[in-house]
């Protein structure tokens, strides 16, 4: 089973890029974040001719939004309002093979890494805490947590560790919260496990004149597995070249291939 996660930065604006990815990679399941579309306006009909007939989503106009596009039937579709928020940031599904997938779009956290000066940063930390509490109580198994978690946890996940220590997405407190969340599965960061020594990025700012030359990226997009799935993951990689497609998202797809 091939599973892909991608922050698409508008599902309607980039539906043609989604079709291109589906044709190129032929995933069984594609999870999208930052869809920026109401549920009723998700362009799912566009993907049916390519063999994708099963969908789940939690839409929101102009902001947030998560969706699942699948070749295989989806069961137990659910969405969680962590912190009681109506932000469309989570949807979970269960596949016919018994795998549960949690598709997340974590809050970005604003620009100032201080909850006393920036309520968005406080909301981000509290959101992570709420997700952690949920999984501590639910004891997940045969599960995948994936999506745009908006944190690059390791030195090898950013273009310059020292320069980004005070930049939201790589601050020590965010990394601490994310690592604490990882223990709630426990969850295994399968991209890093399969590529322990490589510098890996999944996001490059639109502000860069030449993102390839400057290569100032961060690994904000993740696929985590519960321990009972780790040995079944045979390959895991990031589709860096997608950042160079026409009118791209600032994120690129992250891929995991499992033998079930």
VMD Tcl script that draws the C-alpha trace (Angstrom):
set ca {
  {0.00 0.00 0.00}
  {1.38 3.37 -1.03}
  {0.33 6.33 1.10}
  {1.17 9.96 0.34}
  {0.73 13.09 2.43}
  {0.82 16.54 0.84}
  {0.01 20.05 2.01}
  {-1.58 21.15 -1.24}
  {-2.21 24.82 -0.34}
  {-5.62 24.91 -2.09}
  {-7.18 21.75 -3.47}
  {-9.20 23.63 -6.09}
  {-6.34 25.81 -7.31}
  {-4.02 22.81 -7.65}
  {-6.40 20.01 -8.67}
  {-4.41 19.57 -11.89}
  {-1.23 19.01 -9.87}
  {-3.06 16.42 -7.78}
  {-4.05 14.62 -10.98}
  {-0.44 14.75 -12.16}
  {0.74 13.24 -8.88}
  {-1.92 10.52 -8.93}
  {-0.91 9.53 -12.47}
  {2.81 9.60 -11.68}
  {2.86 7.86 -8.30}
  {-0.40 5.87 -8.33}
  {-0.84 5.91 -4.54}
  {-3.56 3.88 -2.89}
  {-4.31 6.76 -0.55}
  {-3.49 10.47 -0.80}
  {-3.92 12.66 2.28}
  {-4.11 16.42 1.74}
  {-3.85 19.38 4.08}
  {-4.58 23.10 3.80}
  {-7.30 22.40 1.24}
  {-8.84 25.85 1.73}
  {-12.23 24.76 0.44}
  {-15.70 24.16 1.87}
  {-16.61 20.48 2.00}
  {-19.26 20.90 -0.71}
  {-16.76 22.44 -3.14}
  {-13.99 19.85 -2.93}
  {-13.28 18.81 -6.56}
  {-13.42 15.06 -5.94}
  {-15.20 14.30 -9.23}
  {-11.98 15.34 -10.99}
  {-10.14 12.35 -9.55}
  {-12.69 9.61 -10.25}
  {-11.56 8.97 -13.86}
  {-8.12 8.18 -12.47}
  {-9.49 5.37 -10.32}
  {-10.08 7.27 -7.08}
  {-13.67 6.77 -5.97}
  {-13.51 7.05 -2.19}
  {-13.18 10.33 -0.30}
  {-13.30 11.82 3.16}
  {-12.84 15.43 4.15}
  {-13.40 18.21 6.61}
  {-13.55 21.41 4.62}
  {-13.34 25.04 5.60}
  {-13.64 28.11 3.41}
  {-10.30 29.83 2.66}
  {-8.40 28.21 5.54}
  {-7.24 24.85 6.87}
  {-9.08 21.78 5.55}
  {-8.04 18.13 5.32}
  {-9.01 15.44 2.81}
  {-8.39 11.81 1.90}
  {-8.52 10.55 -1.69}
  {-8.48 6.77 -2.04}
  {-8.64 3.85 -4.43}
  {-9.85 1.60 -1.62}
  {-13.00 1.87 0.52}
  {-12.76 4.00 3.66}
  {-14.40 3.14 6.96}
  {-14.83 4.75 10.39}
  {-14.48 8.30 9.08}
  {-14.10 10.68 12.01}
  {-12.92 14.18 12.78}
  {-11.73 15.55 16.10}
  {-12.24 19.10 17.32}
  {-9.17 19.34 19.52}
  {-9.45 22.14 22.08}
  {-13.07 22.47 20.99}
  {-11.89 24.34 17.92}
  {-13.85 24.40 14.66}
  {-10.61 24.60 12.68}
  {-10.67 21.79 10.10}
  {-7.37 20.22 11.11}
  {-8.00 16.48 11.54}
  {-9.72 13.60 9.85}
  {-9.21 9.89 10.41}
  {-10.19 6.87 8.36}
  {-9.77 3.11 8.53}
  {-8.83 1.08 5.48}
  {-10.20 -2.34 4.57}
  {-6.81 -3.74 5.59}
  {-7.40 -2.51 9.14}
  {-5.00 0.44 9.11}
  {-6.17 3.65 10.78}
  {-4.82 6.88 9.30}
  {-4.93 10.19 11.15}
  {-4.50 13.10 8.74}
  {-3.45 16.32 10.54}
  {-2.81 19.94 9.74}
  {-1.19 21.38 12.86}
  {-1.35 25.13 13.55}
  {1.56 27.11 12.13}
  {1.94 29.21 15.26}
  {2.46 32.71 13.92}
  {5.80 34.52 13.85}
  {6.75 35.11 17.50}
  {7.72 32.02 19.55}
  {6.26 33.31 22.82}
  {2.75 32.45 23.99}
  {2.64 35.64 26.08}
  {3.15 37.78 23.00}
  {1.52 35.59 20.37}
  {-1.69 33.69 21.08}
  {-1.26 31.66 17.88}
  {1.93 30.16 19.28}
  {0.17 29.26 22.52}
  {-2.67 27.68 20.55}
  {-0.16 25.57 18.61}
  {1.42 24.21 21.78}
  {-1.95 23.57 23.40}
  {-3.17 21.81 20.26}
  {-0.20 19.44 20.31}
  {-0.84 18.76 23.98}
  {-4.48 17.92 23.27}
  {-3.52 15.51 20.48}
  {-1.01 13.87 22.80}
  {-3.64 13.41 25.51}
  {-6.01 11.84 22.99}
  {-3.51 9.22 21.88}
  {-2.36 8.48 25.43}
  {-5.95 7.51 26.19}
  {-6.63 5.60 22.98}
  {-3.50 3.38 22.82}
  {-3.23 3.35 18.99}
  {-2.17 0.25 17.07}
  {-1.91 -0.47 13.34}
  {-2.09 3.29 12.92}
  {-0.47 6.08 10.93}
  {-0.24 9.72 11.97}
  {0.68 11.95 9.07}
  {0.37 15.42 7.64}
  {1.76 18.90 7.97}
  {2.81 19.04 11.62}
  {4.50 22.42 11.11}
  {7.58 21.46 13.13}
  {11.02 20.43 11.90}
  {12.34 18.51 14.92}
  {15.95 17.64 14.11}
  {19.04 19.56 13.05}
  {19.00 17.65 9.75}
  {15.42 18.82 9.14}
  {16.36 22.47 8.55}
  {18.80 24.32 6.34}
  {20.58 25.97 9.31}
  {19.93 24.70 12.83}
  {21.50 27.60 14.72}
  {19.85 30.31 12.63}
  {16.41 28.75 13.08}
  {16.46 28.06 16.82}
  {14.37 31.18 17.43}
  {12.18 30.74 14.35}
  {8.72 29.22 14.77}
  {8.73 25.58 13.58}
  {12.20 24.75 14.97}
  {12.26 26.28 18.45}
  {13.31 24.02 21.33}
  {9.88 24.17 22.99}
  {8.08 23.09 19.81}
  {10.52 20.22 19.35}
  {9.99 19.22 22.99}
  {6.22 19.16 22.54}
  {6.44 17.16 19.31}
  {8.77 14.59 20.86}
  {6.41 14.24 23.78}
  {3.56 13.64 21.34}
  {5.63 10.97 19.60}
  {5.83 9.04 22.88}
  {2.03 8.86 23.07}
  {1.83 6.13 20.42}
  {4.57 5.52 20.63}
  {4.94 6.85 17.11}
  {7.94 6.16 14.87}
  {9.08 8.90 12.48}
  {9.47 6.51 9.56}
  {11.03 9.01 7.13}
  {13.83 9.70 9.57}
  {14.18 6.04 10.53}
  {14.63 5.07 6.88}
  {16.93 8.04 6.15}
  {18.82 8.63 9.42}
  {21.70 10.71 8.10}
  {20.22 12.72 5.23}
  {19.22 16.37 5.24}
  {15.56 16.18 4.33}
  {13.18 19.03 3.54}
  {9.50 19.08 2.53}
  {8.88 22.85 2.48}
  {10.59 25.82 0.82}
  {9.31 29.37 1.18}
  {7.70 31.15 -1.76}
  {9.89 34.13 -0.82}
  {13.02 32.48 -2.17}
  {13.95 33.74 -5.64}
  {15.62 30.43 -6.43}
  {14.55 27.73 -4.00}
  {16.86 25.15 -5.58}
  {20.00 27.26 -5.31}
  {19.32 28.62 -1.82}
  {17.81 25.33 -0.59}
  {16.55 26.91 2.63}
  {14.07 24.18 3.41}
  {12.49 22.56 6.44}
  {10.97 19.12 7.01}
  {7.52 20.08 8.26}
  {5.56 17.16 6.78}
  {5.70 13.79 8.47}
  {4.58 10.17 8.41}
  {4.61 8.40 11.77}
  {3.78 4.73 12.31}
  {2.91 2.71 15.38}
  {5.60 0.14 16.15}
  {3.54 -2.76 14.78}
  {3.73 -1.28 11.26}
  {7.39 -0.30 11.11}
  {8.67 -3.59 9.70}
  {6.01 -3.46 7.00}
  {7.26 -0.14 5.66}
  {9.66 -1.02 2.86}
  {10.31 2.42 1.40}
  {9.86 6.04 2.41}
  {10.82 9.17 0.46}
  {10.12 12.83 -0.30}
  {9.19 14.01 -3.81}
  {11.41 17.08 -3.85}
  {11.00 17.64 -7.59}
  {7.30 18.50 -7.16}
  {8.35 21.89 -5.74}
  {9.51 22.71 -9.27}
  {6.15 22.02 -10.93}
  {4.15 24.87 -12.42}
  {2.41 26.99 -9.74}
  {3.35 24.55 -6.98}
  {2.48 24.31 -3.33}
  {5.32 25.40 -1.07}
  {5.22 21.85 0.35}
  {6.04 18.61 -1.46}
  {4.57 15.11 -1.07}
  {5.97 12.61 1.41}
  {5.54 8.92 0.53}
  {5.47 5.66 2.49}
  {5.16 2.20 0.91}
  {3.92 -0.61 3.15}
  {3.57 -4.33 2.47}
  {0.43 -5.46 4.28}
}
mol new
graphics top color blue
foreach p $ca { graphics top sphere $p radius 0.5 }
foreach p [lrange $ca 0 end-1] q [lrange $ca 1 end] { graphics top cylinder $p $q radius 0.2 }
display resetview
